[in-house]
Amino acid sequence: MNDKSYSIVFKKEIEAERQLEDVKANLAKLFKADSSTIDKMFLRESIVIKKGLSEEQAQKYRDVVKESGAIVHILEEKNPKHETEDEKIGPNPIEATTSTSWKNLVDFEEFVPAEFNTTEYVLAAAGAQIVRETEVERPHYDFKNFGLAPVGETLVEEPEFVPAEFDTQHLKIKD
């Protein structure tokens, strides 16, 4: 028995002789989805369309999607280890619910986007200079009093480390 399972992955690829809009319309009909959902599929680098299929199911799925003009890939899924009761580690999961009082702890504010007056902004032509060049005065440094130390000479003397001294003779341990 073949325990392998497969995923169908779409990577924004369509057949060369097909038009993008036709493929999107065919996928929308095939998946019974609206055009915005199909458009989102083309925004991502890759998306898993279906997972947990046998090899035969995956090949059939690929063939059906290929008829719409899209190219999908079959990837083998990593099988999770089937645990027996003896192999389970850790406590059993619990169901947790959220208290309704949390709403009293947080003040929710409606997001209001900042308003900007963009009426005076325009796009520059391609290759146009958008920042004016300004001459900057060249700095003048005086290096007359600087010199080079011989190779291997210490440039900065490290101060001698003096450990802290504490008088603990008057301290006693309580009985």
Phi, psi and omega in degrees: 000133180271112181269002183287145174235156188230156177242151174257121184242130177257130184237041177060025182256138175232161179294145188300323184276001183260152175269141184302314183295324178294319180295317179299318179295319178296319179294321179298319179291316182297314183270359182053051183235159177279167186295328180294325177294318179293321177300322179296329178297326182276353178277331183271153178295317177208151180215136178279119181275319182210141178225166179079029182262152171285168181299318180296316178297319181296319179294321177296317180298316179299317181295321180294316180293325180297326178298333179280349179105355180267152177251126178239161181241146177259122179240137178285131178275151174282126182283125175291146179294130177279116184274142170262173180300325181288336184271349181292136181238139176093174182287160176289145179293151178242160175267128180245143177239155181264137178288146178282348182284349180298334179297332179286340183275337185241130175270114179272132177240141177288136180287125177240115181292149179292145179259132179234140175274108183251015184292334182266001178273140176223161177271137178280153177293155179300129179085358181287151178275120185257350178237128179289137177279137176234141177286132177250131181295135181290131180288148179247122180246142179254106182255017185298325184268007179263149177217171179256138177276151176297155181301132177087355180282143178285126182273325181233125179282130178279136178291150180289135181282126178242114180291148179290145179245132180237137177268106182251014184291332182274356180276141180227153178270131179286144178276000000 
